């Protein structure tokens, strides 16, 4: 297994975990772009959003729900937070294992970029 996020999910590479269950792992980003910057990943390897199927709808939904729960746990649910999933290099995806960025704790502008 050569995927960085698969290794984190398997416990082979240390990370600051903030949530985990049978399907997901969430950990603090090593290059945070906000006071709270967490990555929520599935334990199962899926390279990009393009590789998801209709059978993965619940997986993506659980990633969003986990992000909302983490934001609430850290006191950001009412203030506001953003979730982002990048797909492929031009969109900013650097690790090819789907991941949801949870960002909170500072004003976030629109459009992002």
N, CA, C and O atoms as a Tinker XYZ file with bonds, in Angstrom:
   452  protein
     1  N      0.857000   -1.172000    0.000000    73     2
     2  CA     0.000000    0.000000    0.000000    64     1     3
     3  C      0.902000    1.233000    0.000000    63     2     4     5
     4  O      1.718000    1.404000    0.905000    81     3
     5  N      0.760000    2.083000   -1.001000    73     3     6
     6  CA     1.616000    3.260000   -1.088000    64     5     7
     7  C      0.855000    4.553000   -0.831000    63     6     8     9
     8  O      1.472000    5.617000   -0.791000    81     7
     9  N     -0.449000    4.499000   -0.656000    73     7    10
    10  CA    -1.248000    5.694000   -0.448000    64     9    11
    11  C     -1.038000    6.241000    0.965000    63    10    12    13
    12  O     -1.216000    5.528000    1.952000    81    11
    13  N     -0.660000    7.505000    1.044000    73    11    14
    14  CA    -0.420000    8.164000    2.328000    64    13    15
    15  C     -1.639000    8.075000    3.238000    63    14    16    17
    16  O     -1.506000    7.734000    4.413000    81    15
    17  N     -2.826000    8.378000    2.713000    73    15    18
    18  CA    -4.014000    8.376000    3.564000    64    17    19
    19  C     -4.441000    6.961000    3.955000    63    18    20    21
    20  O     -4.990000    6.772000    5.040000    81    19
    21  N     -4.207000    5.979000    3.113000    73    19    22
    22  CA    -4.473000    4.588000    3.497000    64    21    23
    23  C     -3.580000    4.199000    4.672000    63    22    24    25
    24  O     -4.017000    3.509000    5.593000    81    23
    25  N     -2.324000    4.648000    4.632000    73    23    26
    26  CA    -1.396000    4.348000    5.725000    64    25    27
    27  C     -1.810000    5.039000    7.013000    63    26    28    29
    28  O     -1.678000    4.459000    8.092000    81    27
    29  N     -2.308000    6.265000    6.922000    73    27    30
    30  CA    -2.814000    6.948000    8.117000    64    29    31
    31  C     -4.024000    6.201000    8.662000    63    30    32    33
    32  O     -4.114000    5.965000    9.866000    81    31
    33  N     -4.953000    5.826000    7.789000    73    31    34
    34  CA    -6.154000    5.103000    8.216000    64    33    35
    35  C     -5.811000    3.771000    8.876000    63    34    36    37
    36  O     -6.502000    3.328000    9.794000    81    35
    37  N     -4.737000    3.135000    8.403000    73    35    38
    38  CA    -4.316000    1.845000    8.960000    64    37    39
    39  C     -3.474000    2.004000   10.226000    63    38    40    41
    40  O     -3.126000    1.010000   10.864000    81    39
    41  N     -3.146000    3.237000   10.593000    73    39    42
    42  CA    -2.326000    3.474000   11.776000    64    41    43
    43  C     -0.843000    3.280000   11.536000    63    42    44    45
    44  O     -0.066000    3.219000   12.488000    81    43
    45  N     -0.438000    3.184000   10.278000    73    43    46
    46  CA     0.976000    2.976000    9.950000    64    45    47
    47  C      1.769000    4.276000    9.965000    63    46    48    49
    48  O      2.987000    4.261000   10.145000    81    47
    49  N      1.084000    5.401000    9.776000    73    47    50
    50  CA     1.698000    6.726000    9.828000    64    49    51
    51  C      0.934000    7.507000   10.891000    63    50    52    53
    52  O     -0.297000    7.527000   10.871000    81    51
    53  N      1.642000    8.150000   11.821000    73    51    54
    54  CA     0.930000    8.882000   12.869000    64    53    55
    55  C      0.233000   10.125000   12.331000    63    54    56    57
    56  O      0.700000   10.765000   11.388000    81    55
    57  N     -0.877000   10.443000   12.945000    73    55    58
    58  CA    -1.637000   11.657000   12.641000    64    57    59
    59  C     -2.389000   12.041000   13.906000    63    58    60    61
    60  O     -2.617000   11.203000   14.779000    81    59
    61  N     -2.768000   13.289000   14.000000    73    59    62
    62  CA    -3.555000   13.745000   15.142000    64    61    63
    63  C     -5.020000   13.485000   14.824000    63    62    64    65
    64  O     -5.691000   14.295000   14.183000    81    63
    65  N     -5.502000   12.329000   15.290000    73    63    66
    66  CA    -6.875000   11.910000   14.999000    64    65    67
    67  C     -7.864000   12.707000   15.837000    63    66    68    69
    68  O     -7.631000   12.965000   17.018000    81    67
    69  N     -8.973000   13.094000   15.212000    73    67    70
    70  CA   -10.050000   13.762000   15.939000    64    69    71
    71  C    -11.337000   12.942000   15.887000    63    70    72    73
    72  O    -12.281000   13.222000   16.626000    81    71
    73  N    -11.379000   11.930000   15.019000    73    71    74
    74  CA   -12.560000   11.082000   14.904000    64    73    75
    75  C    -12.175000    9.823000   14.142000    63    74    76    77
    76  O    -11.347000    9.864000   13.231000    81    75
    77  N    -12.783000    8.704000   14.523000    73    75    78
    78  CA   -12.659000    7.487000   13.718000    64    77    79
    79  C    -13.797000    6.545000   14.045000    63    78    80    81
    80  O    -14.291000    6.499000   15.172000    81    79
    81  N    -14.200000    5.799000   13.036000    73    79    82
    82  CA   -15.172000    4.727000   13.205000    64    81    83
    83  C    -14.795000    3.621000   12.227000    63    82    84    85
    84  O    -13.680000    3.618000   11.705000    81    83
    85  N    -15.687000    2.699000   11.973000    73    83    86
    86  CA   -15.361000    1.578000   11.087000    64    85    87
    87  C    -15.152000    2.000000    9.641000    63    86    88    89
    88  O    -14.486000    1.295000    8.883000    81    87
    89  N    -15.709000    3.137000    9.251000    73    87    90
    90  CA   -15.693000    3.567000    7.863000    64    89    91
    91  C    -14.795000    4.768000    7.596000    63    90    92    93
    92  O    -14.220000    4.886000    6.514000    81    91
    93  N    -14.673000    5.665000    8.582000    73    91    94
    94  CA   -13.991000    6.947000    8.398000    64    93    95
    95  C    -12.884000    7.181000    9.406000    63    94    96    97
    96  O    -12.870000    6.603000   10.493000    81    95
    97  N    -11.957000    8.040000    9.019000    73    95    98
    98  CA   -10.926000    8.566000    9.921000    64    97    99
    99  C    -10.858000   10.065000    9.646000    63    98   100   101
   100  O    -10.922000   10.498000    8.495000    81    99
   101  N    -10.728000   10.855000   10.714000    73    99   102
   102  CA   -10.560000   12.308000   10.564000    64   101   103
   103  C     -9.351000   12.727000   11.381000    63   102   104   105
   104  O     -9.165000   12.292000   12.517000    81   103
   105  N     -8.530000   13.584000   10.776000    73   103   106
   106  CA    -7.295000   14.008000   11.436000    64   105   107
   107  C     -6.961000   15.439000   11.053000    63   106   108   109
   108  O     -7.421000   15.943000   10.029000    81   107
   109  N     -6.152000   16.093000   11.889000    73   107   110
   110  CA    -5.768000   17.470000   11.629000    64   109   111
   111  C     -4.826000   17.537000   10.435000    63   110   112   113
   112  O     -3.919000   16.717000   10.294000    81   111
   113  N     -5.058000   18.533000    9.574000    73   111   114
   114  CA    -4.203000   18.753000    8.408000    64   113   115
   115  C     -2.832000   19.216000    8.885000    63   114   116   117
   116  O     -2.740000   20.028000    9.806000    81   115
   117  N     -1.764000   18.708000    8.269000    73   115   118
   118  CA    -0.411000   19.096000    8.688000    64   117   119
   119  C     -0.031000   20.487000    8.195000    63   118   120   121
   120  O      0.967000   21.050000    8.645000    81   119
   121  N     -0.810000   21.047000    7.280000    73   119   122
   122  CA    -0.582000   22.406000    6.778000    64   121   123
   123  C     -1.904000   23.176000    6.881000    63   122   124   125
   124  O     -2.525000   23.486000    5.864000    81   123
   125  N     -2.329000   23.481000    8.110000    73   123   126
   126  CA    -3.666000   24.049000    8.298000    64   125   127
   127  C     -3.841000   25.410000    7.642000    63   126   128   129
   128  O     -2.958000   26.267000    7.687000    81   127
   129  N     -5.019000   25.584000    7.027000    73   127   130
   130  CA    -5.381000   26.834000    6.373000    64   129   131
   131  C     -6.408000   27.620000    7.182000    63   130   132   133
   132  O     -6.885000   28.663000    6.736000    81   131
   133  N     -6.746000   27.125000    8.365000    73   131   134
   134  CA    -7.686000   27.770000    9.280000    64   133   135
   135  C     -7.393000   27.223000   10.676000    63   134   136   137
   136  O     -6.740000   26.188000   10.808000    81   135
   137  N     -7.871000   27.911000   11.723000    73   135   138
   138  CA    -7.644000   27.398000   13.079000    64   137   139
   139  C     -8.106000   25.948000   13.266000    63   138   140   141
   140  O     -7.463000   25.176000   13.976000    81   139
   141  N     -9.212000   25.587000   12.632000    73   139   142
   142  CA    -9.616000   24.178000   12.576000    64   141   143
   143  C     -9.540000   23.752000   11.123000    63   142   144   145
   144  O    -10.285000   24.259000   10.284000    81   143
   145  N     -8.648000   22.826000   10.821000    73   143   146
   146  CA    -8.523000   22.264000    9.471000    64   145   147
   147  C     -8.324000   20.764000    9.635000    63   146   148   149
   148  O     -7.242000   20.293000    9.986000    81   147
   149  N     -9.381000   20.043000    9.375000    73   147   150
   150  CA    -9.420000   18.592000    9.554000    64   149   151
   151  C     -9.710000   17.945000    8.202000    63   150   152   153
   152  O    -10.472000   18.484000    7.399000    81   151
   153  N     -9.104000   16.798000    7.959000    73   151   154
   154  CA    -9.393000   15.994000    6.772000    64   153   155
   155  C    -10.205000   14.784000    7.204000    63   154   156   157
   156  O     -9.819000   14.069000    8.128000    81   155
   157  N    -11.317000   14.557000    6.542000    73   155   158
   158  CA   -12.162000   13.387000    6.789000    64   157   159
   159  C    -11.991000   12.467000    5.595000    63   158   160   161
   160  O    -12.251000   12.864000    4.459000    81   159
   161  N    -11.555000   11.239000    5.848000    73   159   162
   162  CA   -11.290000   10.293000    4.760000    64   161   163
   163  C    -12.018000    8.977000    5.012000    63   162   164   165
   164  O    -12.261000    8.602000    6.159000    81   163
   165  N    -12.364000    8.280000    3.932000    73   163   166
   166  CA   -12.860000    6.916000    4.110000    64   165   167
   167  C    -11.672000    5.976000    4.332000    63   166   168   169
   168  O    -10.582000    6.204000    3.807000    81   167
   169  N    -11.892000    4.942000    5.100000    73   167   170
   170  CA   -10.831000    3.933000    5.277000    64   169   171
   171  C    -10.555000    3.218000    3.957000    63   170   172   173
   172  O     -9.417000    2.849000    3.667000    81   171
   173  N    -11.605000    3.026000    3.161000    73   171   174
   174  CA   -11.466000    2.359000    1.861000    64   173   175
   175  C    -10.871000    3.341000    0.859000    63   174   176   177
   176  O    -11.273000    4.504000    0.803000    81   175
   177  N     -9.933000    2.876000    0.089000    73   175   178
   178  CA    -9.289000    3.735000   -0.901000    64   177   179
   179  C    -10.217000    4.018000   -2.074000    63   178   180   181
   180  O    -10.706000    3.104000   -2.737000    81   179
   181  N    -10.448000    5.297000   -2.312000    73   179   182
   182  CA   -11.145000    5.797000   -3.500000    64   181   183
   183  C    -10.281000    6.961000   -3.965000    63   182   184   185
   184  O    -10.106000    7.924000   -3.219000    81   183
   185  N     -9.745000    6.900000   -5.162000    73   183   186
   186  CA    -8.753000    7.886000   -5.603000    64   185   187
   187  C     -9.334000    9.286000   -5.772000    63   186   188   189
   188  O     -8.786000   10.245000   -5.229000    81   187
   189  N    -10.427000    9.425000   -6.511000    73   187   190
   190  CA   -11.001000   10.750000   -6.771000    64   189   191
   191  C    -12.522000   10.668000   -6.703000    63   190   192   193
   192  O    -13.095000    9.579000   -6.658000    81   191
   193  N    -13.154000   11.806000   -6.698000    73   191   194
   194  CA   -14.619000   11.842000   -6.738000    64   193   195
   195  C    -15.148000   11.158000   -7.993000    63   194   196   197
   196  O    -16.257000   10.624000   -7.983000    81   195
   197  N    -14.374000   11.166000   -9.063000    73   195   198
   198  CA   -14.777000   10.505000  -10.302000    64   197   199
   199  C    -14.896000    8.991000  -10.147000    63   198   200   201
   200  O    -15.532000    8.329000  -10.968000    81   199
   201  N    -14.288000    8.444000   -9.100000    73   199   202
   202  CA   -14.294000    6.997000   -8.887000    64   201   203
   203  C    -15.430000    6.528000   -7.987000    63   202   204   205
   204  O    -15.549000    5.335000   -7.711000    81   203
   205  N    -16.264000    7.455000   -7.529000    73   203   206
   206  CA   -17.408000    7.081000   -6.703000    64   205   207
   207  C    -18.534000    6.529000   -7.564000    63   206   208   209
   208  O    -18.682000    6.899000   -8.728000    81   207
   209  N    -19.320000    5.641000   -6.978000    73   207   210
   210  CA   -20.502000    5.110000   -7.660000    64   209   211
   211  C    -21.727000    5.447000   -6.818000    63   210   212   213
   212  O    -21.604000    5.964000   -5.708000    81   211
   213  N    -22.908000    5.150000   -7.355000    73   211   214
   214  CA   -24.143000    5.397000   -6.610000    64   213   215
   215  C    -24.131000    4.665000   -5.268000    63   214   216   217
   216  O    -24.744000    5.123000   -4.304000    81   215
   217  N    -23.444000    3.549000   -5.208000    73   215   218
   218  CA   -23.343000    2.804000   -3.957000    64   217   219
   219  C    -22.525000    3.502000   -2.888000    63   218   220   221
   220  O    -22.518000    3.081000   -1.731000    81   219
   221  N    -21.834000    4.571000   -3.272000    73   219   222
   222  CA   -21.017000    5.325000   -2.320000    64   221   223
   223  C    -21.741000    6.547000   -1.753000    63   222   224   225
   224  O    -21.142000    7.319000   -1.003000    81   223
   225  N    -23.010000    6.736000   -2.094000    73   223   226
   226  CA   -23.735000    7.909000   -1.619000    64   225   227
   227  C    -23.722000    7.993000   -0.089000    63   226   228   229
   228  O    -23.516000    9.072000    0.467000    81   227
   229  N    -23.935000    6.879000    0.585000    73   227   230
   230  CA   -23.947000    6.883000    2.051000    64   229   231
   231  C    -22.566000    7.222000    2.609000    63   230   232   233
   232  O    -22.457000    7.891000    3.637000    81   231
   233  N    -21.522000    6.766000    1.938000    73   231   234
   234  CA   -20.162000    7.071000    2.376000    64   233   235
   235  C    -19.917000    8.569000    2.364000    63   234   236   237
   236  O    -19.425000    9.125000    3.346000    81   235
   237  N    -20.256000    9.229000    1.263000    73   235   238
   238  CA   -20.045000   10.669000    1.152000    64   237   239
   239  C    -20.927000   11.405000    2.164000    63   238   240   241
   240  O    -20.488000   12.380000    2.774000    81   239
   241  N    -22.141000   10.952000    2.340000    73   239   242
   242  CA   -23.020000   11.548000    3.348000    64   241   243
   243  C    -22.443000   11.414000    4.748000    63   242   244   245
   244  O    -22.532000   12.347000    5.546000    81   243
   245  N    -21.855000   10.266000    5.055000    73   243   246
   246  CA   -21.271000   10.070000    6.387000    64   245   247
   247  C    -20.047000   10.958000    6.582000    63   246   248   249
   248  O    -19.767000   11.386000    7.702000    81   247
   249  N    -19.319000   11.237000    5.513000    73   247   250
   250  CA   -18.174000   12.150000    5.604000    64   249   251
   251  C    -18.663000   13.555000    5.973000    63   250   252   253
   252  O    -18.064000   14.218000    6.820000    81   251
   253  N    -19.743000   14.004000    5.341000    73   251   254
   254  CA   -20.294000   15.325000    5.632000    64   253   255
   255  C    -20.838000   15.397000    7.060000    63   254   256   257
   256  O    -20.615000   16.381000    7.766000    81   255
   257  N    -21.547000   14.358000    7.477000    73   255   258
   258  CA   -22.092000   14.343000    8.833000    64   257   259
   259  C    -20.976000   14.321000    9.874000    63   258   260   261
   260  O    -21.087000   14.979000   10.908000    81   259
   261  N    -19.917000   13.585000    9.618000    73   259   262
   262  CA   -18.786000   13.561000   10.544000    64   261   263
   263  C    -18.151000   14.940000   10.644000    63   262   264   265
   264  O    -17.801000   15.383000   11.738000    81   263
   265  N    -17.997000   15.625000    9.509000    73   263   266
   266  CA   -17.427000   16.972000    9.516000    64   265   267
   267  C    -18.286000   17.915000   10.343000    63   266   268   269
   268  O    -17.754000   18.698000   11.130000    81   267
   269  N    -19.598000   17.856000   10.182000    73   267   270
   270  CA   -20.498000   18.717000   10.951000    64   269   271
   271  C    -20.384000   18.419000   12.443000    63   270   272   273
   272  O    -20.386000   19.341000   13.258000    81   271
   273  N    -20.284000   17.147000   12.807000    73   271   274
   274  CA   -20.151000   16.782000   14.219000    64   273   275
   275  C    -18.823000   17.280000   14.800000    63   274   276   277
   276  O    -18.774000   17.732000   15.944000    81   275
   277  N    -17.756000   17.195000   14.015000    73   275   278
   278  CA   -16.445000   17.682000   14.468000    64   277   279
   279  C    -16.486000   19.200000   14.641000    63   278   280   281
   280  O    -15.966000   19.730000   15.623000    81   279
   281  N    -17.103000   19.893000   13.692000    73   279   282
   282  CA   -17.237000   21.350000   13.807000    64   281   283
   283  C    -18.006000   21.708000   15.078000    63   282   284   285
   284  O    -17.619000   22.627000   15.801000    81   283
   285  N    -19.073000   21.001000   15.346000    73   283   286
   286  CA   -19.869000   21.252000   16.556000    64   285   287
   287  C    -19.046000   20.984000   17.805000    63   286   288   289
   288  O    -19.052000   21.781000   18.743000    81   287
   289  N    -18.340000   19.865000   17.817000    73   287   290
   290  CA   -17.514000   19.491000   18.976000    64   289   291
   291  C    -16.464000   20.557000   19.283000    63   290   292   293
   292  O    -16.106000   20.760000   20.443000    81   291
   293  N    -15.973000   21.234000   18.255000    73   291   294
   294  CA   -14.941000   22.260000   18.432000    64   293   295
   295  C    -15.522000   23.672000   18.561000    63   294   296   297
   296  O    -14.770000   24.645000   18.597000    81   295
   297  N    -16.847000   23.790000   18.631000    73   295   298
   298  CA   -17.489000   25.074000   18.877000    64   297   299
   299  C    -17.708000   25.944000   17.653000    63   298   300   301
   300  O    -17.896000   27.153000   17.785000    81   299
   301  N    -17.688000   25.354000   16.464000    73   299   302
   302  CA   -17.827000   26.139000   15.238000    64   301   303
   303  C    -19.152000   25.952000   14.515000    63   302   304   305
   304  O    -19.377000   26.601000   13.493000    81   303
   305  N    -20.029000   25.096000   15.002000    73   303   306
   306  CA   -21.271000   24.816000   14.272000    64   305   307
   307  C    -22.096000   26.080000   14.068000    63   306   308   309
   308  O    -22.595000   26.317000   12.968000    81   307
   309  N    -22.243000   26.880000   15.090000    73   307   310
   310  CA   -23.064000   28.088000   14.984000    64   309   311
   311  C    -22.321000   29.225000   14.302000    63   310   312   313
   312  O    -22.935000   30.013000   13.583000    81   311
   313  N    -21.013000   29.328000   14.511000    73   311   314
   314  CA   -20.217000   30.391000   13.884000    64   313   315
   315  C    -20.123000   30.189000   12.381000    63   314   316   317
   316  O    -20.180000   31.147000   11.610000    81   315
   317  N    -19.980000   28.936000   11.974000    73   315   318
   318  CA   -19.874000   28.594000   10.562000    64   317   319
   319  C    -18.617000   27.815000   10.253000    63   318   320   321
   320  O    -17.588000   27.967000   10.912000    81   319
   321  N    -18.719000   26.984000    9.243000    73   319   322
   322  CA   -17.591000   26.171000    8.787000    64   321   323
   323  C    -17.798000   25.870000    7.318000    63   322   324   325
   324  O    -18.890000   26.050000    6.778000    81   323
   325  N    -16.741000   25.411000    6.683000    73   323   326
   326  CA   -16.795000   25.057000    5.259000    64   325   327
   327  C    -16.282000   23.640000    5.085000    63   326   328   329
   328  O    -15.346000   23.217000    5.765000    81   327
   329  N    -16.909000   22.905000    4.159000    73   327   330
   330  CA   -16.392000   21.607000    3.745000    64   329   331
   331  C    -16.089000   21.693000    2.255000    63   330   332   333
   332  O    -16.850000   22.279000    1.484000    81   331
   333  N    -14.967000   21.101000    1.864000    73   331   334
   334  CA   -14.508000   21.155000    0.473000    64   333   335
   335  C    -13.937000   19.799000    0.092000    63   334   336   337
   336  O    -13.216000   19.176000    0.872000    81   335
   337  N    -14.265000   19.348000   -1.113000    73   335   338
   338  CA   -13.631000   18.165000   -1.684000    64   337   339
   339  C    -13.086000   18.556000   -3.053000    63   338   340   341
   340  O    -13.841000   18.981000   -3.928000    81   339
   341  N    -11.791000   18.414000   -3.235000    73   339   342
   342  CA   -11.147000   18.724000   -4.510000    64   341   343
   343  C    -11.053000   17.456000   -5.351000    63   342   344   345
   344  O    -10.887000   16.359000   -4.819000    81   343
   345  N    -11.159000   17.616000   -6.666000    73   343   346
   346  CA   -11.073000   16.469000   -7.563000    64   345   347
   347  C    -10.035000   16.729000   -8.640000    63   346   348   349
   348  O    -10.233000   17.559000   -9.528000    81   347
   349  N     -8.948000   16.022000   -8.549000    73   347   350
   350  CA    -7.833000   16.052000   -9.493000    64   349   351
   351  C     -6.946000   17.288000   -9.305000    63   350   352   353
   352  O     -7.297000   18.227000   -8.590000    81   351
   353  N     -5.795000   17.256000   -9.967000    73   351   354
   354  CA    -4.721000   18.213000   -9.712000    64   353   355
   355  C     -5.111000   19.665000   -9.945000    63   354   356   357
   356  O     -4.760000   20.528000   -9.140000    81   355
   357  N     -5.819000   19.953000  -11.012000    73   355   358
   358  CA    -6.151000   21.355000  -11.307000    64   357   359
   359  C     -7.055000   21.970000  -10.247000    63   358   360   361
   360  O     -7.064000   23.188000  -10.066000    81   359
   361  N     -7.807000   21.139000   -9.553000    73   359   362
   362  CA    -8.675000   21.614000   -8.475000    64   361   363
   363  C     -7.948000   21.654000   -7.137000    63   362   364   365
   364  O     -8.516000   22.109000   -6.144000    81   363
   365  N     -6.716000   21.193000   -7.092000    73   363   366
   366  CA    -5.932000   21.245000   -5.867000    64   365   367
   367  C     -5.779000   19.932000   -5.133000    63   366   368   369
   368  O     -5.220000   19.912000   -4.037000    81   367
   369  N     -6.256000   18.831000   -5.698000    73   367   370
   370  CA    -6.088000   17.540000   -5.031000    64   369   371
   371  C     -4.631000   17.118000   -5.150000    63   370   372   373
   372  O     -4.104000   16.983000   -6.254000    81   371
   373  N     -3.978000   16.909000   -3.999000    73   371   374
   374  CA    -2.572000   16.505000   -4.002000    64   373   375
   375  C     -2.373000   15.075000   -3.515000    63   374   376   377
   376  O     -1.366000   14.447000   -3.840000    81   375
   377  N     -3.320000   14.556000   -2.740000    73   375   378
   378  CA    -3.286000   13.150000   -2.324000    64   377   379
   379  C     -4.485000   12.490000   -2.989000    63   378   380   381
   380  O     -5.624000   12.918000   -2.802000    81   379
   381  N     -4.222000   11.453000   -3.761000    73   379   382
   382  CA    -5.274000   10.827000   -4.549000    64   381   383
   383  C     -5.944000    9.694000   -3.778000    63   382   384   385
   384  O     -5.833000    8.512000   -4.104000    81   383
   385  N     -6.638000   10.128000   -2.745000    73   383   386
   386  CA    -7.522000    9.345000   -1.877000    64   385   387
   387  C     -8.542000   10.388000   -1.447000    63   386   388   389
   388  O     -8.176000   11.371000   -0.803000    81   387
   389  N     -9.817000   10.198000   -1.788000    73   387   390
   390  CA   -10.775000   11.266000   -1.518000    64   389   391
   391  C    -10.708000   11.709000   -0.070000    63   390   392   393
   392  O    -10.516000   10.904000    0.841000    81   391
   393  N    -10.870000   12.995000    0.116000    73   391   394
   394  CA   -10.857000   13.569000    1.455000    64   393   395
   395  C    -11.661000   14.854000    1.462000    63   394   396   397
   396  O    -11.679000   15.615000    0.495000    81   395
   397  N    -12.316000   15.063000    2.573000    73   395   398
   398  CA   -13.125000   16.240000    2.763000    64   397   399
   399  C    -12.376000   17.159000    3.724000    63   398   400   401
   400  O    -12.023000   16.754000    4.831000    81   399
   401  N    -12.137000   18.393000    3.296000    73   399   402
   402  CA   -11.512000   19.392000    4.158000    64   401   403
   403  C    -12.610000   20.053000    4.989000    63   402   404   405
   404  O    -13.621000   20.491000    4.438000    81   403
   405  N    -12.427000   20.129000    6.283000    73   403   406
   406  CA   -13.275000   20.893000    7.188000    64   405   407
   407  C    -12.461000   22.089000    7.644000    63   406   408   409
   408  O    -11.407000   21.926000    8.258000    81   407
   409  N    -12.945000   23.298000    7.349000    73   407   410
   410  CA   -12.248000   24.533000    7.700000    64   409   411
   411  C    -13.166000   25.399000    8.552000    63   410   412   413
   412  O    -14.341000   25.571000    8.231000    81   411
   413  N    -12.622000   25.946000    9.645000    73   411   414
   414  CA   -13.414000   26.818000   10.517000    64   413   415
   415  C    -12.476000   27.654000   11.376000    63   414   416   417
   416  O    -11.290000   27.357000   11.518000    81   415
   417  N    -13.048000   28.706000   11.941000    73   415   418
   418  CA   -12.305000   29.511000   12.900000    64   417   419
   419  C    -11.766000   30.818000   12.355000    63   418   420   421
   420  O    -11.091000   31.555000   13.074000    81   419
   421  N    -12.053000   31.121000   11.094000    73   419   422
   422  CA   -11.689000   32.412000   10.512000    64   421   423
   423  C    -12.697000   32.716000    9.415000    63   422   424   425
   424  O    -13.402000   31.823000    8.944000    81   423
   425  N    -12.762000   33.977000    9.010000    73   423   426
   426  CA   -13.638000   34.323000    7.907000    64   425   427
   427  C    -13.152000   33.653000    6.634000    63   426   428   429
   428  O    -11.960000   33.674000    6.325000    81   427
   429  N    -14.072000   33.067000    5.906000    73   427   430
   430  CA   -13.751000   32.373000    4.655000    64   429   431
   431  C    -14.418000   33.128000    3.516000    63   430   432   433
   432  O    -15.628000   33.352000    3.540000    81   431
   433  N    -13.640000   33.518000    2.530000    73   431   434
   434  CA   -14.165000   34.333000    1.436000    64   433   435
   435  C    -14.782000   33.457000    0.343000    63   434   436   437
   436  O    -14.514000   32.258000    0.258000    81   435
   437  N    -15.597000   34.075000   -0.474000    73   435   438
   438  CA   -16.189000   33.419000   -1.625000    64   437   439
   439  C    -15.989000   34.300000   -2.838000    63   438   440   441
   440  O    -16.206000   35.506000   -2.720000    81   439
   441  N    -15.603000   33.810000   -3.966000    73   439   442
   442  CA   -15.310000   32.387000   -4.205000    64   441   443
   443  C    -13.940000   32.015000   -3.654000    63   442   444   445
   444  O    -13.047000   32.857000   -3.551000    81   443
   445  N    -13.787000   30.740000   -3.301000    73   443   446
   446  CA   -12.466000   30.279000   -2.855000    64   445   447
   447  C    -11.517000   30.249000   -4.048000    63   446   448   449
   448  O    -11.944000   30.317000   -5.201000    81   447
   449  N    -10.255000   30.149000   -3.760000    73   447   450
   450  CA    -9.325000   30.039000   -4.889000    64   449   451
   451  C     -7.970000   30.554000   -4.584000    63   450   452
   452  O     -7.089000   30.522000   -5.444000    81   451
